[in-house]
Amino acid sequence: MKAFLILEDGTVFTGISIGSTRDMISEIVFNTSMTGYLEVLTDPSYAGQAVVMTYPLIGNYGITPDMESKKAWPDGYIVRELSRMPSNFRCEGSIQEFLESQDIPGIAGVDTRALTKILREKGTMNGMITTNENFDLDEIIPKLKAYSIGDVVSKVTCGEAYILEGSGPKVALMDFGAKHNIARSLNRRGCEVTVYPADTPAETVIHSNPDGIMLSNGPGDPETCVSAIEEIKKLYNTNIPIFAICLGHQLMALANGGKTYKLKYGHRGGNHPVKDLSSNRVYISSQNHGYAVDAKSLDSSVATEAFINVNDGTNEGLAYTGKNIFTVQFHPEACPGPQDSGYLFDRFMDMMKGAE
Ligand SMILES: NC(=O)CC[C@H](N)C(=O)O
């Protein structure tokens, strides 16, 4: 069956329907990872967005247990070519079946590199995937322009708190849409990890007496997470060591009076170079974000820049002055992508041990 991808600027790509055949409207973002498509599909930070994979062949090892959460979150999936014969000793099925079972509409046969050039030049746009050949652009374009992500954190966070047993430091992980490998990275280092729903009051977390607090990644515009920002202010005022990733990094900055802004087309992929300003070393990182913290909006008495993106100079991390708090915009938990910055979990472990 034919499918169409219609962008807010009126561009139309024609392809083949994959997954669900229902209409979907979302923000269209691109990811440049060459592999790790399953970790991308199950990253809760994609809730409210449809993902374009720039790498032309997707799905060649099928569906494997490499899930970063229980289900797929993107509203839609856009690829050049889906493997017709996935093959791997762990393969449990195809992307086509997976998208269908999750009711996610997709389109294959799109020149995803041409599409990405448009998104890079004009900036992130909203779009629609439809299988209806008789679409009317005059009717659809205002609908596309009206789409906004809204509150998605409440859709992706866990329903109730749960614990991953461990005999080491106790970590409270605030789940704003956490990828599994954040908890796993801590648990692997011996931590007992308690995962809390995003709306858990700071008092509950503080009274549980954790050795450290982790603020997770998550979807949507950080400025809309008003109540989480208020709770984070209270966490900041304790002496408990805090490490935050991506949305957590943005929320900590907002809680301290910093500002975030939307990037023209975001950073999503497995090869973004970031520089650790304390050592001047460059690490290749996994990234998935559309917003960034304006480092200049924070006085050095509050926080100083710890990492920058080598490609565009945007902020990639902050160290909070006089506090055991550091936050990064990229993903040290990888999945997908390079594990270069996994040492940051060790740094957090040292912070927790030092605070004991
Ligand atoms: N992966 C994330 O945590 C993303 C944070 C935020 N939703 C952004 O797009 O910038």
The ligand as a MOL file (V3000), in Angstrom:
LIG
                    3D

  0  0  0     0  0            999 V3000
M  V30 BEGIN CTAB
M  V30 COUNTS 10 9 0 0 0
M  V30 BEGIN ATOM
M  V30 1 N 16.8310 12.5010 25.4790 0
M  V30 2 C 16.3420 13.5010 26.1890 0
M  V30 3 O 16.2730 13.4490 27.4200 0
M  V30 4 C 15.7760 14.6600 25.4200 0
M  V30 5 C 15.4640 15.8860 26.2480 0
M  V30 6 C 14.4960 16.8310 25.5830 0
M  V30 7 N 13.2260 16.1820 25.3740 0
M  V30 8 C 15.0580 17.3390 24.2710 0
M  V30 9 O 14.6180 16.9410 23.2160 0
M  V30 10 O 15.9710 18.1320 24.2670 0
M  V30 END ATOM
M  V30 BEGIN BOND
M  V30 1 1 1 2
M  V30 2 2 2 3
M  V30 3 1 2 4
M  V30 4 1 4 5
M  V30 5 1 5 6
M  V30 6 1 6 7
M  V30 7 1 6 8
M  V30 8 2 8 9
M  V30 9 1 8 10
M  V30 END BOND
M  V30 END CTAB
M  END
